[in-house]
Amino acid sequence: MGAALPLGDPAPADGLLPASSVRGADGRAFGVYLHVPFCRVRCGYCDFNTYTATELRGARQEDYAGHAVDEVRFARRTLEASGLPGREASTVFFGGGTPTLLPAADLVRMLAAVRDEFGLAPGAEVTTEANPDSLGPADLEALAAGGFTRVSFGMQSAVPHVLAALDRTHDPARVPLVVRWARDAGLDVSLDLIYGTPGESLDDWRRSVDAVVAERPDHVSAYALIVEEGTKLARQIRRGELAEPSDDLEADMYELADDAFAAAGYEWYEVSNWATSPDHRSRHNLGYWRGDDWWGVGPGAHSHVGGVRWWNAKHPAAYAERIAAGVSPAVGRETLDAPTRETERVLLATRIREGIAVSSLGAGGRHAVAGLIADGLVDARTALGGRLVLTRRGRLLADAVVRRLLAD
């Protein structure tokens, strides 16, 4: 049911933000994330805040959209009362869980609340995640008619035994169908992959990458499997039932995918993300990486506005109780100090294709540039022009690059 919430200060019941959060707000994009915490089954690798029907205990899935709408209204009132300028949502993202376990009408109703309370910026990106087996053509048409512009399918793999190891329930043969249905509805399509699953060979991974390229989605995500403590997968590895993912094999898999995507006309724009053009990049996720503002709606959802971060009650029943009482669903928050904000800025900006300005680094980071060029971790030409952009070797070693840039 998800990792424990972080430590922090108690969140105020009225949700009001400090004056510091207002500074510079006009220069930051604003997005809305809506967390739908429901899944048919729990995948063995998943550490997200999600619940199957037997785990809801006191909450009802059919009531959820109404609670989310109430939080959206609370969000608008709270930001206004805190002195934040009125900003239209430039991106809206429905994640989970499996958002499309809710009826399409519920998702459209939640989006309508965002539109009514904040407005949607011209050309706003509106995305929902979906499992390939969780919706059909009529659902996709309803979402498109309701204002959605993009769907991100959790494909994960094209190989049945890999999907079984991940506890994924969909038939890989369904992926081409849902891609076609989404395109027929006028939606942009992203396909999401995971690599490094125990028992997955390089040939298995090649088969999945080839299957993605054959579908020509607008966007692809490929993330290395992370073994999270407390998950079924972690217990299986600890007991010796499955082998721990190999760093060397995962590096080979990343290089294979990057070569295949580049050959097919995709350009990387973040370490784990590729798009057919800049217009098809995930603008919502770019908002996270660039340190913009977003309000996270739903159980366990996290928000960030102007250096203030907060998180909601985890369980849907506890969340619903706070919403019904008219108080903030947040149970904790923190105001990031200057060193923490700088660390996060360098960590996130380094991962994206536009890179980070050398002049914005501390003395230690500027001193590290020559060594990073010599080690082939950043592009020499762009570095000499004043920006650090990771090479492919640098993308594989991004965490090490960040450590060197943050060294004193």
C-alpha positions as CSV (number, residue, x, y, z in Angstrom):
1,M,0.0,0.0,0.0
2,G,2.9,2.3,-0.6
3,A,6.0,3.5,1.2
4,A,5.7,5.5,4.4
5,L,5.1,9.2,4.1
6,P,8.2,11.3,4.7
7,L,8.8,13.0,8.0
8,G,8.0,16.7,8.2
9,D,6.1,19.3,10.2
10,P,2.4,19.0,10.8
11,A,0.3,20.6,8.0
12,P,-2.1,23.3,9.1
13,A,-5.8,22.4,8.9
14,D,-6.5,25.4,6.7
15,G,-3.7,24.5,4.3
16,L,-2.5,28.1,4.0
17,L,1.0,28.6,2.6
18,P,3.7,30.9,3.9
19,A,4.4,34.2,2.2
20,S,7.7,32.8,0.8
21,S,5.7,30.5,-1.6
22,V,4.4,33.5,-3.4
23,R,7.7,34.9,-4.5
24,G,8.3,34.3,-8.2
25,A,5.1,32.4,-8.7
26,D,4.3,34.4,-11.9
27,G,7.3,32.8,-13.5
28,R,6.5,29.2,-12.6
29,A,4.1,27.0,-14.5
30,F,1.2,25.4,-12.5
31,G,0.1,21.8,-12.9
32,V,-2.4,19.5,-11.2
33,Y,-1.8,15.9,-10.4
34,L,-4.8,13.7,-9.5
35,H,-4.0,10.4,-7.9
36,V,-6.4,7.5,-8.4
37,P,-5.3,4.9,-5.9
38,F,-7.1,1.8,-7.2
39,C,-5.8,-1.3,-8.8
40,R,-7.3,-4.7,-9.7
41,V,-4.2,-6.5,-8.4
42,R,-1.1,-5.4,-6.7
43,C,2.0,-5.8,-8.9
44,G,4.9,-7.4,-7.0
45,Y,7.4,-4.6,-7.7
46,C,5.0,-1.7,-7.0
47,D,5.6,0.6,-4.0
48,F,3.0,3.3,-4.9
49,N,0.1,4.2,-2.7
50,T,-2.5,1.9,-4.2
51,Y,-5.3,-0.3,-3.0
52,T,-7.2,-3.3,-4.3
53,A,-10.9,-3.7,-3.5
54,T,-10.1,-5.8,-0.4
55,E,-7.8,-3.1,1.1
56,L,-10.2,-0.1,1.0
57,R,-11.7,-0.7,4.5
58,G,-14.1,2.2,4.9
59,A,-13.7,3.9,1.6
60,R,-15.7,3.3,-1.6
61,Q,-14.3,3.6,-5.1
62,E,-17.5,5.0,-6.4
63,D,-17.3,8.0,-4.0
64,Y,-13.8,8.9,-5.0
65,A,-14.4,11.4,-7.8
66,G,-16.6,13.5,-5.5
67,H,-13.8,13.7,-2.9
68,A,-11.3,14.6,-5.6
69,V,-13.6,17.4,-6.9
70,D,-13.9,18.7,-3.3
71,E,-10.1,18.9,-3.0
72,V,-9.7,20.7,-6.3
73,R,-12.1,23.3,-5.0
74,F,-10.2,23.5,-1.7
75,A,-7.0,23.9,-3.6
76,R,-8.2,26.9,-5.5
77,R,-9.5,28.6,-2.3
78,T,-6.3,27.9,-0.4
79,L,-4.0,29.2,-3.1
80,E,-6.0,32.3,-3.4
81,A,-6.2,32.9,0.3
82,S,-2.4,32.4,0.5
83,G,-1.8,35.2,-1.9
84,L,-0.8,33.1,-4.9
85,P,-1.7,34.7,-8.3
86,G,-4.4,33.1,-10.3
87,R,-2.8,30.7,-12.8
88,E,-4.4,28.4,-15.3
89,A,-3.3,24.8,-15.2
90,S,-0.9,24.2,-18.1
91,T,-0.9,20.4,-17.4
92,V,-3.1,17.9,-15.7
93,F,-2.0,14.4,-15.0
94,F,-4.1,11.5,-13.7
95,G,-1.9,8.8,-12.2
96,G,-2.1,5.9,-9.9
97,G,-2.9,3.1,-9.4
98,T,-5.0,2.7,-12.5
99,P,-7.0,5.8,-13.1
100,T,-9.0,4.1,-15.8
101,L,-10.5,1.7,-13.3
102,L,-12.9,4.6,-12.6
103,P,-15.6,5.2,-15.2
104,A,-14.5,7.7,-17.9
105,A,-17.3,9.9,-16.7
106,D,-15.6,10.2,-13.3
107,L,-12.3,11.2,-14.8
108,V,-14.0,13.8,-17.0
109,R,-15.8,15.1,-14.0
110,M,-12.6,15.5,-12.1
111,L,-11.0,17.3,-15.1
112,A,-14.0,19.6,-15.3
113,A,-13.5,20.7,-11.7
114,V,-9.9,21.7,-12.6
115,R,-11.2,23.6,-15.6
116,D,-13.9,25.3,-13.5
117,E,-11.7,26.2,-10.6
118,F,-8.4,27.1,-12.3
119,G,-9.0,27.2,-16.0
120,L,-6.9,25.3,-18.5
121,A,-4.2,27.2,-20.4
122,P,-4.5,27.2,-24.2
123,G,-3.1,24.0,-25.5
124,A,-3.0,22.4,-22.0
125,E,-1.7,18.9,-21.8
126,V,-4.1,16.5,-20.1
127,T,-2.9,12.9,-19.5
128,T,-4.2,9.8,-18.0
129,E,-2.2,6.7,-17.2
130,A,-3.9,3.4,-18.2
131,N,-3.4,-0.3,-18.2
132,P,-3.9,-1.9,-21.7
133,D,-6.7,-4.1,-20.2
134,S,-8.5,-1.3,-18.3
135,L,-10.4,0.5,-21.1
136,G,-11.9,0.1,-24.5
137,P,-12.6,2.4,-27.5
138,A,-15.7,3.9,-26.0
139,D,-13.7,4.9,-22.9
140,L,-11.0,6.6,-25.0
141,E,-13.5,8.5,-27.1
142,A,-15.3,9.7,-23.9
143,L,-12.0,10.9,-22.4
144,A,-11.0,12.7,-25.6
145,A,-14.5,14.4,-25.8
146,G,-14.1,15.4,-22.1
147,G,-10.8,17.3,-22.7
148,F,-8.1,14.7,-22.4
149,T,-5.3,15.0,-24.9
150,R,-2.9,12.2,-24.1
151,V,-2.9,8.6,-22.7
152,S,0.1,6.8,-21.2
153,F,-0.2,3.0,-21.4
154,G,1.7,0.8,-18.9
155,M,3.0,-1.7,-21.4
156,Q,6.1,-2.6,-19.3
157,S,7.1,-5.5,-21.6
158,A,6.0,-7.4,-24.8
159,V,7.2,-10.8,-23.3
160,P,4.7,-12.9,-21.4
161,H,7.1,-14.4,-18.9
162,V,8.5,-10.9,-18.0
163,L,4.9,-9.6,-17.5
164,A,4.2,-12.6,-15.3
165,A,7.3,-11.8,-13.2
166,L,6.0,-8.3,-12.7
167,D,2.4,-9.6,-11.9
168,R,1.1,-7.7,-14.9
169,T,-2.2,-9.1,-16.1
170,H,-2.7,-7.8,-19.6
171,D,-2.1,-9.7,-22.8
172,P,0.7,-8.0,-24.8
173,A,-1.3,-8.6,-28.0
174,R,-3.8,-6.0,-26.7
175,V,-1.2,-3.1,-26.8
176,P,-1.6,-2.6,-30.6
177,L,-5.4,-2.5,-30.2
178,V,-5.4,0.2,-27.4
179,V,-2.8,2.3,-29.3
180,R,-5.0,2.2,-32.4
181,W,-8.2,3.0,-30.4
182,A,-6.4,6.0,-28.7
183,R,-5.2,7.3,-32.0
184,D,-8.7,6.9,-33.5
185,A,-10.0,9.0,-30.6
186,G,-7.5,11.7,-31.4
187,L,-5.2,11.2,-28.3
188,D,-1.4,11.3,-28.2
189,V,0.1,8.0,-27.0
190,S,2.9,7.2,-24.7
191,L,4.1,3.6,-24.0
192,D,5.9,2.9,-20.7
193,L,8.5,0.1,-20.3
194,I,10.4,-1.4,-17.4
195,Y,13.7,-3.2,-17.9
196,G,15.9,-5.3,-15.6
197,T,13.1,-7.6,-14.5
198,P,14.4,-10.9,-12.9
199,G,14.6,-13.5,-15.7
200,E,14.5,-10.9,-18.5
201,S,17.3,-11.4,-21.1
202,L,18.7,-8.9,-23.5
203,D,16.8,-10.6,-26.3
204,D,13.6,-10.3,-24.3
205,W,14.2,-6.6,-23.9
206,R,15.0,-6.2,-27.6
207,R,11.7,-7.8,-28.4
208,S,9.9,-5.3,-26.2
209,V,11.8,-2.3,-27.7
210,D,11.0,-3.5,-31.2
211,A,7.3,-3.9,-30.3
212,V,7.2,-0.3,-29.1
213,V,9.0,1.0,-32.2
214,A,6.5,-0.9,-34.4
215,E,3.6,1.0,-32.8
216,R,5.1,4.4,-33.4
217,P,3.9,6.1,-30.2
218,D,4.5,9.8,-29.7
219,H,6.5,9.2,-26.5
220,V,8.3,6.4,-24.8
221,S,9.4,6.0,-21.2
222,A,11.8,3.2,-20.2
223,Y,12.7,2.9,-16.5
224,A,15.1,0.4,-14.8
225,L,13.3,-1.8,-12.3
226,I,13.9,-0.6,-8.7
227,V,13.5,-3.2,-6.0
228,E,11.6,-1.4,-3.3
229,E,11.8,-2.6,0.3
230,G,8.5,-4.0,1.5
231,T,7.3,-5.2,-1.9
232,K,6.6,-8.8,-2.9
233,L,9.5,-8.6,-5.3
234,A,12.0,-7.6,-2.6
235,R,10.9,-10.6,-0.5
236,Q,11.3,-13.0,-3.4
237,I,14.8,-11.7,-4.1
238,R,15.7,-11.9,-0.4
239,R,14.5,-15.5,-0.2
240,G,16.6,-16.4,-3.4
241,E,13.5,-17.1,-5.5
242,L,14.5,-14.5,-8.0
243,A,17.8,-13.0,-9.0
244,E,18.5,-9.4,-8.2
245,P,18.7,-7.1,-11.3
246,S,22.2,-6.8,-12.8
247,D,23.6,-3.3,-13.2
248,D,25.7,-4.3,-16.1
249,L,22.7,-6.0,-17.9
250,E,20.6,-2.9,-17.2
251,A,23.2,-0.7,-18.8
252,D,23.3,-2.9,-21.9
253,M,19.5,-2.7,-22.0
254,Y,19.5,1.1,-21.8
255,E,22.0,1.4,-24.6
256,L,20.0,-1.0,-26.8
257,A,16.9,1.0,-26.2
258,D,18.6,4.4,-26.8
259,D,20.1,3.1,-30.1
260,A,16.7,1.7,-31.3
261,F,14.7,4.8,-30.3
262,A,17.3,7.1,-31.9
263,A,17.2,5.1,-35.2
264,A,13.4,5.3,-35.2
265,G,13.5,9.1,-34.9
266,Y,13.0,9.5,-31.1
267,E,15.1,12.0,-29.2
268,W,15.9,11.7,-25.5
269,Y,14.8,14.7,-23.5
270,E,15.2,13.2,-20.0
271,V,17.4,10.2,-18.9
272,S,14.5,7.8,-19.1
273,N,12.2,9.5,-21.7
274,W,12.1,9.9,-25.5
275,A,9.8,11.7,-27.8
276,T,9.3,12.1,-31.5
277,S,9.4,15.9,-31.2
278,P,9.6,18.5,-28.5
279,D,5.8,19.0,-28.8
280,H,5.4,15.4,-27.6
281,R,7.5,15.6,-24.5
282,S,5.6,15.1,-21.2
283,R,5.2,18.8,-20.2
284,H,3.7,17.7,-16.9
285,N,6.8,15.7,-15.9
286,L,9.1,18.5,-17.2
287,G,7.3,20.7,-14.7
288,Y,8.6,18.4,-11.9
289,W,12.1,18.4,-13.3
290,R,12.2,22.2,-13.7
291,G,10.9,22.9,-10.2
292,D,7.5,24.4,-11.2
293,D,4.4,24.4,-9.0
294,W,1.8,21.6,-8.7
295,W,-1.1,20.6,-6.5
296,G,-1.4,16.9,-5.9
297,V,-5.0,15.7,-5.3
298,G,-5.8,12.4,-3.6
299,P,-4.7,10.0,-0.9
300,G,-0.9,10.2,-0.4
301,A,-0.5,12.8,-3.2
302,H,2.4,15.2,-2.9
303,S,2.3,18.9,-3.8
304,H,4.9,21.6,-4.3
305,V,4.4,25.4,-4.5
306,G,7.3,27.8,-4.2
307,G,9.6,25.6,-2.1
308,V,6.9,24.3,0.1
309,R,6.1,20.6,-0.2
310,W,3.2,18.7,1.5
311,W,1.6,15.3,1.3
312,N,-1.9,14.0,1.9
313,A,-3.3,11.3,4.2
314,K,-2.4,8.0,2.7
315,H,-5.5,5.8,3.1
316,P,-8.6,6.6,1.0
317,A,-10.8,6.4,4.2
318,A,-8.6,8.8,6.2
319,Y,-8.4,11.1,3.1
320,A,-12.2,11.1,2.7
321,E,-12.7,11.9,6.3
322,R,-10.6,15.0,6.1
323,I,-12.3,16.1,2.9
324,A,-15.7,15.6,4.4
325,A,-14.7,17.7,7.5
326,G,-13.6,20.6,5.2
327,V,-10.0,20.6,6.3
328,S,-6.8,20.2,4.4
329,P,-6.2,16.5,3.5
330,A,-2.5,17.2,4.1
331,V,-0.9,15.6,7.1
332,G,2.6,16.9,6.8
333,R,4.7,19.5,5.0
334,E,8.2,21.0,4.8
335,T,9.6,24.3,3.6
336,L,12.8,23.5,1.7
337,D,15.8,25.5,2.8
338,A,18.2,27.1,0.2
339,P,20.8,24.2,0.2
340,T,18.0,21.6,-0.3
341,R,16.5,23.5,-3.1
342,E,19.8,23.9,-4.8
343,T,20.6,20.2,-4.4
344,E,17.2,19.3,-6.0
345,R,17.7,21.9,-8.8
346,V,21.0,20.4,-9.8
347,L,19.8,16.8,-9.4
348,L,16.7,17.4,-11.6
349,A,18.1,19.9,-14.2
350,T,21.1,17.7,-14.9
351,R,18.8,14.8,-16.1
352,I,17.0,16.8,-18.9
353,R,18.3,17.5,-22.3
354,E,18.4,21.3,-21.9
355,G,20.9,20.7,-19.2
356,I,22.1,23.1,-16.6
357,A,24.0,26.4,-16.9
358,V,27.6,26.2,-15.8
359,S,27.3,29.7,-14.4
360,S,24.5,28.6,-12.0
361,L,26.8,26.1,-10.3
362,G,28.8,26.6,-7.1
363,A,32.6,26.9,-7.2
364,G,33.0,23.1,-6.7
365,G,30.6,22.3,-9.6
366,R,32.3,24.7,-12.0
367,H,35.7,23.2,-11.0
368,A,34.3,19.7,-11.8
369,V,33.4,20.5,-15.4
370,A,36.8,19.9,-17.0
371,G,36.9,16.4,-15.4
372,L,33.4,15.6,-16.5
373,I,34.3,16.5,-20.1
374,A,37.5,14.4,-19.9
375,D,35.6,11.4,-18.6
376,G,33.1,11.7,-21.4
377,L,30.2,12.3,-19.1
378,V,29.0,15.7,-20.5
379,D,29.1,16.9,-24.0
380,A,32.3,19.0,-24.6
381,R,30.8,21.4,-27.1
382,T,27.8,22.4,-25.1
383,A,29.9,22.6,-21.9
384,L,32.3,25.0,-23.6
385,G,29.2,27.0,-24.6
386,G,28.1,27.3,-21.0
387,R,25.7,24.4,-20.5
388,L,26.2,20.9,-19.2
389,V,24.3,18.2,-21.2
390,L,24.9,14.6,-20.4
391,T,26.3,12.2,-22.9
392,R,24.9,8.7,-23.0
393,R,27.6,7.5,-20.7
394,G,26.7,10.4,-18.5
395,R,23.1,9.4,-18.5
396,L,24.1,6.0,-17.3
397,L,26.1,7.6,-14.5
398,A,23.8,10.6,-13.8
399,D,23.9,10.2,-10.0
400,A,27.7,10.2,-10.0
401,V,27.7,13.4,-12.2
402,V,25.4,15.1,-9.8
403,R,27.6,14.2,-6.8
404,R,30.6,15.8,-8.6
405,L,28.6,18.9,-9.4
406,L,27.5,19.3,-5.8
407,A,30.9,18.7,-4.3
408,D,32.4,21.6,-2.3
